[in-house]
C-alpha cells in the first residue's frame, strides 16, 4: 500500500518559516529553523487528520521572494 504524499509550501517570514499544506484546508504552521520544518509539518498534519505522523510522505516546495 502506498502512502499519501502531501505537498507543503515553505516561505520565510521574518525569523519564522511559514508552512502551508494546500491539500488540507486551513493547515498552516511555522518553524523557527529549517531543521524543524519536517517535524512541524508532520505534527500539524497528524493532529489535523488524526493519523500517525509516519503514515504519509512529504514533499516540500520553498517559495523564494525577493
ABEGO torsion letter per residue (X at the ends): XBBBBBBBBBBBBEABBBBBBAABBGBBBBBABAAAAAAAAAAAAAAAAGBBAAABBBBBBBBBBX
